[in-house]
Amino acid sequence: MNSVDARSGAVPARAAQSTEAGASVPPVIELDRVARRFTSPEGKIIQALRDFSMTVRPGEFCAVVGPTGCGKSTTLGLIAGLARPSAGAVRIEGKPVEGVEPRIGFVFQQDAVFPWKNVLDNVSAGPLFRGKPKEEALAAARDWVRRVGLAGFEAHYPHQLSGGMRKRVALAQTFINGPDILLMDEPFSALDVQTRSLMQDELLQLWSKHRAAVVFVTHDIDEAITLADRVFVLTRGPATVKSVYAIDLPRPRVVAEARYSARFIELSRQIWNDLRDEVTI
């Protein structure tokens, strides 16, 4: 396929790069022909990414789907500055990533809350670490606890909260720092279906107000379509970008309603057909 698929909006990896390069808004995140190789304990060279190119514009919500173990989390680590590419370049606002970037917020699959701190202290930890006065940090934390629907639970500890409530704490911990970029590594995968839908709505509401650039890794195609402006489909490992889908569903989106639209179902089928080729190889 050498041009845009008019039915699906899918763009081959190379065409996607040229399309984005001509966009009027320069990317906030850019991975340019990146490769990432590891050395196993046995001394074997393992390649996770190859010729991997991807851009994300300011305020854009991008989701990444691909086969298990193809390098999705590795991609987030490169953007965050937790690792360096073996080849190619990773840039934030046009500058090479050379260390952990403080403007980036990271929400992990596993809860990253401090078990010995209550909700308020967990949420205020980031501003305090960045040097804000204690009273100012606590005031901001109370506001964010309220925003994520946990007012009244400020004194509770993580073990006293449900899985969904702990995720709300994690979102408040991240958004309170005002990140320009938000990286999310399957943050809702461990939640039940109902709680997951609620958290997706919560995330969309928070993002719509603050408009950080988001890279959201997921195995769930429906979740990717529900949340994203664009969905990147990766090949099996060593991964590269196979295709990019523009998600033209109107915003604001309500998770429970968006999933039943004819366009949503069409996009889900097309992305799965694209991904299935990689999963079954």
C-alpha positions in Angstrom: 0.0 0.0 0.0 1.6 3.3 -1.1 -1.1 5.8 -0.3 -3.7 6.6 2.3 -6.4 4.0 2.5 -9.5 6.1 2.0 -11.7 3.7 3.8 -9.8 3.3 7.0 -7.5 6.4 7.3 -4.6 4.0 7.7 -1.3 5.4 6.4 1.8 3.2 5.8 4.7 4.1 8.1 6.7 5.9 5.4 3.7 7.9 4.1 2.8 8.8 7.7 6.2 10.3 8.2 6.0 12.5 5.1 2.4 13.6 6.0 3.5 14.6 9.5 6.6 16.3 8.3 4.5 18.7 6.4 2.2 19.5 9.3 2.2 23.2 10.4 2.8 22.3 14.0 6.2 20.9 14.8 6.2 17.6 16.8 6.8 17.7 20.5 8.0 14.0 20.3 10.0 12.6 17.5 11.6 9.2 17.1 13.7 9.2 13.9 14.7 5.8 12.5 15.4 4.5 16.0 16.9 1.1 16.8 17.2 -0.4 20.3 19.3 -3.5 21.0 19.8 -5.3 24.3 22.5 -7.8 25.4 21.0 -10.8 27.2 22.7 -12.3 30.3 23.9 -15.1 28.0 25.6 -12.4 25.8 23.1 -12.7 23.0 22.1 -9.5 21.1 18.3 -8.9 21.1 16.8 -6.2 18.9 13.6 -4.7 20.3 13.1 -1.9 17.7 14.3 -1.3 14.2 14.0 1.7 11.8 11.3 3.0 14.2 9.9 6.5 13.3 7.0 8.2 15.1 6.0 11.8 15.8 3.5 13.3 18.2 2.3 16.9 18.0 1.6 19.1 21.1 -1.7 18.2 22.7 -2.2 15.1 20.5 -3.4 11.8 22.0 -1.6 8.9 20.3 -2.1 5.2 21.1 0.3 2.4 20.3 -0.9 -1.2 19.7 1.2 -4.2 18.7 1.8 -7.9 19.5 3.0 -8.9 23.0 6.7 -8.3 23.5 7.2 -6.2 20.3 8.8 -3.2 22.1 5.9 -0.9 23.0 7.2 -0.3 26.5 10.7 0.1 25.2 9.4 3.0 23.1 8.1 4.8 26.1 11.4 4.3 27.9 13.3 5.9 25.1 10.9 8.9 25.1 11.2 9.3 28.9 15.0 9.2 28.7 15.2 6.0 30.8 17.2 4.4 27.9 19.1 5.5 24.9 18.6 4.3 21.3 21.2 2.1 19.7 20.8 4.0 16.5 18.7 6.9 15.3 17.5 9.8 17.4 14.8 10.6 20.0 13.9 14.3 20.3 11.6 16.3 22.6 10.7 19.7 21.1 13.5 19.3 18.6 16.3 18.6 21.2 17.9 15.2 21.7 16.8 13.3 24.8 19.9 12.9 26.9 18.4 12.0 30.3 15.2 11.8 32.3 13.0 14.7 31.1 11.2 16.5 34.0 8.4 17.7 31.8 7.2 14.1 31.2 4.7 12.3 33.4 4.7 8.5 33.4 1.7 6.3 34.5 2.7 2.7 34.8 0.8 -0.5 34.5 1.5 -1.3 38.2 0.5 1.1 40.9 3.3 3.6 41.6 1.8 5.0 44.7 3.8 5.1 48.0 2.1 2.5 50.3 3.3 4.4 53.4 1.7 7.7 52.4 -2.0 8.6 52.5 -3.8 9.9 49.4 -3.0 13.6 50.1 0.6 13.0 50.8 1.0 10.8 47.7 -0.5 13.5 45.4 1.6 16.3 47.0 4.8 14.4 46.8 5.7 15.6 43.2 5.3 19.3 43.9 7.2 19.0 47.1 10.0 17.2 45.3 10.1 20.0 42.8 10.6 22.6 45.6 7.1 24.0 46.1 6.3 25.2 49.7 4.5 22.6 51.7 1.2 24.5 52.1 1.1 25.3 48.4 1.7 21.7 47.5 -0.9 20.4 49.9 -3.5 23.0 48.6 -2.8 21.8 45.0 -3.0 18.2 46.1 -6.4 18.8 47.7 -7.7 20.3 44.5 -6.5 17.4 42.4 -7.9 14.8 44.8 -11.2 16.5 44.4 -10.8 16.6 40.6 -10.3 12.9 40.3 -13.3 12.2 42.5 -11.6 11.2 45.8 -12.7 14.0 48.0 -13.2 12.5 51.5 -10.5 9.9 51.0 -7.5 12.2 51.6 -6.4 10.4 54.8 -6.8 6.9 53.3 -3.8 4.7 52.5 -3.4 2.8 49.2 -4.3 -0.6 50.9 -7.6 0.9 51.9 -8.5 1.8 48.3 -9.9 -0.1 45.4 -7.9 -0.6 42.2 -9.8 2.1 40.4 -9.3 4.5 43.3 -5.5 3.9 43.3 -5.5 4.7 39.5 -7.2 7.9 40.3 -4.5 8.7 42.8 -1.9 7.9 40.1 -3.6 10.3 37.6 -3.7 13.0 40.2 0.0 12.4 41.0 0.8 12.9 37.4 -1.4 15.8 36.3 -0.6 17.9 39.4 2.9 18.4 38.0 1.5 19.9 34.7 3.4 17.6 32.3 3.7 18.7 28.7 4.0 15.0 27.8 2.2 12.0 29.3 3.4 8.5 28.8 1.0 5.7 29.8 2.0 2.0 29.8 -1.2 -0.1 29.9 -2.4 1.8 33.0 -5.9 0.3 33.1 -5.2 -3.3 32.0 -5.6 -4.8 35.5 -9.0 -3.2 36.1 -12.4 -4.8 35.7 -14.4 -3.7 32.6 -16.7 -1.3 34.4 -13.9 0.4 36.3 -11.8 0.6 33.2 -14.5 2.4 31.3 -14.9 4.9 34.1 -11.1 5.5 34.2 -11.0 6.0 30.4 -13.7 8.7 30.8 -11.8 10.3 33.7 -8.6 10.3 31.6 -10.4 11.9 28.6 -11.9 14.7 30.8 -8.5 15.5 32.5 -6.7 15.4 29.1 -9.3 17.7 27.4 -8.6 20.4 30.0 -4.8 20.2 30.1 -3.9 18.9 26.6 -0.6 17.2 27.3 0.8 15.2 24.4 0.0 11.6 25.2 1.5 8.3 24.1 -0.7 5.5 25.4 0.4 1.9 25.1 -2.3 -0.7 25.2 -3.2 -4.2 24.0 -6.8 -3.3 23.6 -7.8 -1.9 20.2 -11.1 -0.6 21.4 -9.4 1.3 24.2 -7.0 2.8 21.7 -9.8 3.9 19.4 -11.8 5.3 22.3 -9.0 7.5 23.5 -6.8 8.5 20.7 -6.5 11.0 17.8 -4.2 8.5 16.0 -3.4 4.8 16.5 0.1 3.4 15.6 0.1 -0.3 14.7 3.5 -1.9 15.3 4.9 -5.0 13.7 6.0 -8.1 15.6 9.5 -7.7 17.2 11.8 -6.2 16.4 9.1 -3.6 16.0 8.7 -0.9 13.5 5.6 1.2 12.7 3.5 -0.7 10.3 0.6 1.8 9.8 -1.1 4.8 11.4 -4.8 5.3 11.7 -6.4 8.7 12.1 -9.4 8.3 14.5 -12.0 10.7 13.2 -14.6 10.1 15.9 -15.9 13.5 17.2 -14.8 14.8 20.6 -15.7 15.0 23.4 -16.1 11.3 23.6 -18.1 9.2 26.1 -16.7 5.7 26.3 -20.1 4.0 26.7 -21.5 5.7 23.6 -18.5 5.8 21.3 -18.1 2.0 21.2 -21.4 1.5 19.5 -21.0 3.9 16.6 -20.7 2.4 13.1 -17.4 4.2 12.5 -16.0 2.8 15.8 -16.8 -0.7 14.8 -15.4 -0.2 11.3 -12.1 1.2 12.7 -11.9 -1.7 15.2 -12.3 -4.3 12.5 -9.7 -2.6 10.2 -7.1 -2.2 12.9 -7.6 -5.8 14.0 -7.2 -7.0 10.5 -3.9 -5.1 10.2 -2.7 -6.3 13.6 -3.8 -9.9 13.2 -1.2 -10.4 10.4 1.5 -9.6 13.0 0.0 -11.6 15.8 -0.4 -14.8 13.7 3.0 -14.7 12.0 
